[in-house]
Amino acid sequence: MKVSIIGASGKVGSAISFLLANEPYVKELVLISREKSIDKLRGLREDIYDALAGTKRDCEINVSDDKTLKFLDGSDLVIITSGVPRTPEMSRLDLAKVNAKIIGNYAKKIAEICETKLFIITNPVDVMTYKAYIDSKFERNKVFGLGTHLDSLRFKVEIAKFFGVHIDEVRTRIIGEHGDTMVPLISSTSIGGIPITRFKSFKDLPLKDIIENVKNKGSKIIALKGGSEFGPAAAVLNVVRSIANNENRLLTLSTYLDGEFGFSDVCAGVPVKVGKDGVEIVTDIVFSKEEFEAFKYSIETIKRYCEEIKEL
């Protein structure tokens, strides 16, 4: 695989770069940043090469600024982490408008250079995935965002802690917006294959508090250490690995809906099969009435933002 990362000089981009360089299926990495950050990329490349020597891995790593993007040609996957972080005085719509111009510009340029898959990490990720899809004009299975996959992992951690079980025994997911209107699928949550509602202690599960913790986890980490990079990078690795090995893993990523679940012209976190051709939406799922109503509200929230940035 040849994987390119736009925005590789940032915390998340750097962490993704290091993890992917260690993967046996990644033969070439292209690290791209703005011109003023090119030295950081050169340093990152040398640092990764030193690490690879210690792990007996080898990977070709090229660095470039974003003026030409010629190194993207031949990429099997382009990961975009570029964008500005939200500041206290910015509304979510303000952030969406600023980053939509950045993502839209990259999406158009990439489409001129190569046919590839686009994996969007930039926030607000559902809106940015939508912008990348409409501006690249790629097939929709080839444009997807991190969506609620990281939220689902964070939710999984909370469930495992409460029930005192190994984290791998928990199967759960969150759908909808990567944001305040995210929806936990309790009806589809299990521990060791047993529905969570079958456990006597379920009645004591502080679900509302847990969801608030999941929603605010990123902000909490930023306040404590200045940024969250390892969690997002590991979540990205799950996706890339499933693509490379054609694993068809069921993950919850942001993708374009065209009638699925009754919604259209919007991107949101939904269960998808992830393989060599990108993503395939899984529609054979029954939600509870409460879950569907919450999902509908989440979709409507995202769609308002999508309509605002569509023509930017």
N, C-alpha and C positions, 0 to 999 in steps of 0.2 A: 504493500500500500504506500502511496504517496499522500501525506497529509499536510495541509497548509493551515497555519494559524495566524489570523489577522488580529493584532492586538496582543502579540506574544510577550511584549515587554511589561505588561501589567502583572499583578499578583496571580490572578487566575490563569492568565495565558502562560506565565512562566511555569506554574505548577503542572498545567496540562502538558506543556512541552517536555518536561522532565519525565512524567509518567509514560507518555507515548514513546519517547526515545528508548525506553526499556522494554517495549513490547516487540516480540519477535517478528510480527507481521508488518511492522512499520520499517520500510527500507529507506524512506527519505522523508525528512521533515523540512518544511519551509516556514521560517519564522519572519513575520512581517510586522512592522510598526511604523509610526510616523517618523519622518526624517530626523527629528531632534532626539529620538530614542534609539537610534541605530546602534550606538555604542553599547547600550544596555543589552541589545540582542547579541552583539559580538561577545560580550562577556558571558552572557547566558550560554551561548554555544560552547565556549571553552570550558565552562563549569560542567556542562552536561557531558562533554567528551571525557573529562577527568572521571566523572562518575561512571560512565560506561566502561572505562578501562578497569575499574574496580569490580564491575559485575560481568565482565567478559562479553559485553554486547557491542555491536557495531551498528551505526546508523549514520547515513549521510545527512548533514544539517546545513542548510543554506539560509542566509539572512538577507533581507532586503527592506528598503523603505517602501511606502505605499504609493510612490509616484508612478511606477510603471506596472507593477504587479505581474511582470512577465514570468516570474518564477512559478506562478500558479498553474501554468499550462501543464496538463497531464495529471493534475491532482484528482485523486479518487474522492477526497473529502476536503472541504474548506470549512474550518471552524472560525466563527467571528465572535470575538470578545470585545471588540472596540466600542467605545462610547464614553460618555461622561457620567460620573456618579451623581446621584441625586443629592443636592445640598438642602439644608433646612428650609430655605426660602422657596424652593421649587415645589410645585404641585406635581402629581404623577403625570398630568397632561403636559406640563412644561417639559418634563424629562422625556416624555414620549416624542414630542415635537423635535427636540434637539437631536435625539439619537436616531429618529426615523430618517433624518436627512443623511446621517452618516451611513446607516445600514442600507438605505436605498441607493446611495451612490456606489457603495461597494458591490451590491447585488447586480447592478447594471454593468459595472466594469468586469466583474467575474464572468457574467454571461457572454460577454464579448470575447473572452479569452478561452474559455473551456466549458465543456459539458461536465458537470460534477454534481456532488451532493453538498447542500449548504446546511450547516449545523449552527444555529444561533444561540448564543449565551447571553448577549447584551440585554439588559432590562430597560423597560418592561418587556419581558421575553415574548409573551404572546403577541403583543402588538408589533414587536420587531420581526418576529417570524412571519407575520402577515405582510409586513412591508417588504421583506426579502422575497417572499413568494410572488407578490404582484409585480415587483420591479424586475426580478430575474426572468420571469415567465417560464421558469422550469416546471417540469411535471411535479405535481404536489407531493408525490411520494419521496421526492428528492430534496424537499425543503422542510426542515423541522427544527424545533427549539427545545431547550432543556426542560421547559415547561414545569410540571409539578413532580418530576422525577426526584429531585433533591428534597422537595417537601415530603414526598412519600418515604424517603429514607429517614428523614428526621422523625416522621410520625412512627415509623417502625422502631426507632430507638426508644421513643417514649413508651410505646406499648410493651416492649421487651422489659424495660425497667419496672414498669408497674406490676407485671405478672411474674417477674423474676425468672425469666426464661432466656435461653440463648437467642441472640438476635436473629439467627438464621431460621428459627422456628416460626417467626412471624411473617405472615403474608398479608399485605395491606397496600392500599394506594390512595392517593388524593387526586381528584380531578378538578377541571375548571381552571380558574385564574391562578397564576403564580402571584398571589397577592391576598388581599383582605377577604375576597369572596371564595377562596378555595373550599373544596367540599371533600370531607373524608368519607370513604365508602365503608362504613361500619358493616353493612350487609355482606360485604365481600372480604371481611377481615377474619383471619383464622390464626390459630396457634397450634402447630403440629398437626394441621389438617382439621382441627376441631373449630367450628365457628365460635368466635369470641363471645357471642351472646349466650353460649352454652355454659360458660364458666360462672360459678356462683358469685365470684368477686366482680363480675362485670358491672353489677349494679352500683359498685363503689368507684368505678372508673371516672375520674374527673375530666371528661371529654372536652368540655368547654375550655378548661385551663390548658389542657394539652394542645389543643388547636391554636390557642393564643401563643403558647410557647413556640410552636412550629412557625407561625406567622412572623414572630419577632426574633427568631433564632439568628438570622443574618445580621440584624441591627445590633443584637446583643454581642455577637462576636466582633463586629466592627468597633463597638464601644470598648471592648476588653482588649483587643489586640490589633486594631487598626484595619482589619479586613479578613474576609473568609476566602481561603483559596483551596485548602486541601479537600474539604467536602465537595465543593463544586467540581474540582478536577477529577476526583474519584468517580463522581456521578457521570461526568463526560466519558471517562474511561469505560464504564459499563456499556455505554452506547456504542463507542467506537469498536470495542471488542466484539460486540454482537454483530456489527456490520461486517467486520473483517472475517469473522469465522462463520458468517451466515447462520447464527444461532437461533434466529427467530424468537428471541426473548421477548416476553410481554412486559413492556415498560410504559410509563405514562409521560408522553412527550407532547409538546405543542405542535399541532399540525392543522392544516386547512380543512375545514368542514364544508362539505358540499351536499348537504341533505342528511348526513349521518346524525342520528339522535334527534332529527327534526330541525337542525340548525344549518345555516349556510353563510358563506362570505365572512368567516371569522376563523381565527386560529385559537385553539385552547388545548389545555392538557387533557388528553384522552388516552385510554389504553391502545397501544399499537404493537404490532409485531415488528421487530427490528432485525433486518437481514441485509444481504449484499445489495439489494435493490433500493434500500432505504426503509421507509415505514409503510405499514399497511394497517389501517384503522380496524379495530376489532369491535364490531357492532352487536355481536350476539351476547349482550350483557343485560341483565334485568336489574334496574335500580329500584330502591324503595321509593314510594311516592314522595317522601320528604327529601330524599337525595336528589331526585329529578327536579323538584321545584327549586332547590338550592342551586343545582347545576344550571338551570334555566336562568336564574338571576345572575349567576357568575358570567354566563355567556353574554347576556345583555350588557353587563358592565364592560366587558372586553370590547364588545362590538361598538360601543360609543366611542372608545378611544381609536379603534380601527378606522371609523368613518372620519375622525378628525385628521388623521395623518395620511389618509389614502393618497391625496394629490400633492403632498409635500415634495 
